[in-house]
Amino acid sequence: MTHQPSELELDRRAFRSRRERRSVLVAIASTLAFAVIVWATLASTPGWAIVQAAFFDPEVALRSLPRVWDGFLLNLQVLGMSVVTVGVCALFLATLRTLPGAVFFPLRVLAAAYTDVFRGLPFIIVLYLFGFGIPTLTGERVPPIVLGTLCITLTYSAYVSEVIRAGIEAVHPSQRLAARALGLSYAQTLRRVVLPQAFRKITPPLMNDFVAMQKDVGLISILGAVDAVRAAQIMNAQTYNFTPYVVAGILFILLAIPSVRLTDWYTARLRQREQMGSIV
């Protein structure tokens, strides 16, 4: 026999549906009104025509798009490699910082010193120090894509490792004790019990770090890589127009939007799961 909702439940569902439709209509109306007000304000500004010609020229945008896109593909390559290297190094650092016992004290100190240094150094200084220091030290030319990936890994491993460590420490100690009581080793407990629970807690902040990393990938142009930012700079020198920078910025925004929306969706899903039964 199939379950039939009660009249009260049907009324509640109808009320939620009406409220959601009303909220959507109000949001659309307020957004359109805000857009009209902003556009009217900008259009009435005395210097808007000059700004539009210097930053939003459609002809320059179409001419610069292929070159900026080719550079943007380089940014995507560095980002793809950095996601893997940052994840591996951050997990290793977080594991070192959570090792129990006095014998592992030197490893915990080294991991803490690493995170303190690279969380304190601005990313642009890391690019200068390692991006130009390593080729000088080795006496050989290193591809900018390798140097960029290295610098991003050094910096963001420190941030991500602290997020992972916080997730590991947020798991209740009883989970560890129960796993050890069942005969699991420390490594098995960490892999099978602690980390799965930790990653569910830290997914939203990890996604925020990923979005920040997407933006900082654009700074590898300092190392001589012809990425989207450097390509926009070249087109700016040729056209004496800032529209190529706007094109590059739009590409980075389009890259970040799916990650931001995914983070919001996952956060809302976790909140709904935790508050199940409290929402009427």
Summary of the structure (lengths in Angstrom):
residues: 280
radius of gyration: 25.2
end to end distance: 26.6
largest distance: 78.7
contacts: 803
relative contact order: 0.12
helix: 85%
strand: 0%
